[in-house]
Amino acid sequence: MASEPSAQSTPMVAVSIPSELAQASGGFRFVLPEGLVDAAGAPAISVRTAAGAPLPSWLRYVPESGAFVASAVPDGGLPINL
């Protein structure tokens, strides 16, 4: 039996960025769906890896646009699960 979410539960969304997303320059920009960012409220979004660690230094999240941005991805950096 599934339990009802409590008022204190934090909604979570899993994002997987595949290696094919990196462009020839080695970077990428991945924007979350507009409704997701609006519903979640950009200032309250906390982004971590699926393992609970902070984002790697080569990847940043821009709350104003709801985008993940990397100018260069190190070998083995993708895919990454957030």
C-alpha positions as CSV (number, residue, x, y, z in Angstrom):
1,M,0.0,0.0,0.0
2,A,1.4,3.4,-1.0
3,S,1.4,6.1,1.6
4,E,0.2,9.6,1.0
5,P,2.9,12.2,0.8
6,S,3.1,14.4,3.8
7,A,3.1,18.2,3.8
8,Q,6.8,18.1,4.7
9,S,7.9,15.8,1.9
10,T,10.2,17.3,-0.7
11,P,9.3,16.6,-4.3
12,M,12.2,15.1,-6.2
13,V,12.9,14.9,-9.9
14,A,15.6,12.7,-11.5
15,V,17.5,14.0,-14.4
16,S,19.8,12.0,-16.5
17,I,22.2,13.8,-18.9
18,P,23.4,11.4,-21.6
19,S,26.9,11.6,-23.2
20,E,25.3,12.3,-26.6
21,L,24.3,15.7,-25.3
22,A,27.8,17.1,-25.3
23,Q,28.5,19.1,-28.5
24,A,31.6,19.0,-30.6
25,S,33.0,21.8,-28.4
26,G,32.6,19.4,-25.5
27,G,30.0,21.5,-23.7
28,F,26.2,21.5,-23.4
29,R,23.2,23.4,-22.1
30,F,20.2,21.3,-20.8
31,V,17.1,23.1,-19.8
32,L,14.5,21.6,-17.5
33,P,10.9,21.6,-18.7
34,E,9.3,25.0,-18.1
35,G,6.4,23.7,-16.0
36,L,8.8,21.8,-13.7
37,V,10.8,24.9,-12.9
38,D,7.6,27.0,-12.4
39,A,6.0,24.3,-10.2
40,A,9.0,23.7,-8.1
41,G,9.9,27.4,-7.6
42,A,13.4,28.2,-8.9
43,P,14.8,29.6,-5.6
44,A,13.9,26.4,-3.7
45,I,15.5,24.0,-6.2
46,S,18.5,22.1,-4.8
47,V,20.6,20.1,-7.3
48,R,22.8,17.1,-6.3
49,T,24.0,14.0,-8.0
50,A,21.9,10.9,-7.7
51,A,24.4,9.7,-5.0
52,G,23.7,12.9,-3.0
53,A,27.0,14.7,-3.8
54,P,27.3,18.3,-5.0
55,L,27.5,18.8,-8.7
56,P,31.0,18.3,-10.2
57,S,33.0,21.5,-10.7
58,W,32.6,21.3,-14.5
59,L,28.8,21.4,-14.3
60,R,26.6,24.2,-12.9
61,Y,22.9,24.8,-12.5
62,V,21.4,28.2,-13.4
63,P,18.2,28.6,-11.4
64,E,17.0,31.7,-13.3
65,S,16.8,29.7,-16.6
66,G,16.4,26.2,-15.1
67,A,19.4,25.1,-17.2
68,F,22.4,22.8,-16.5
69,V,25.4,24.2,-18.3
70,A,28.9,22.9,-19.0
71,S,31.5,24.6,-21.2
72,A,33.6,21.4,-21.3
73,V,32.9,17.9,-20.1
74,P,35.9,15.8,-18.9
75,D,36.4,12.3,-20.2
76,G,33.9,10.0,-18.4
77,G,31.9,12.9,-17.1
78,L,28.7,11.8,-19.0
79,P,26.3,10.3,-18.5
80,I,25.5,11.8,-15.2
81,N,22.4,11.3,-13.0
82,L,21.2,14.2,-10.9
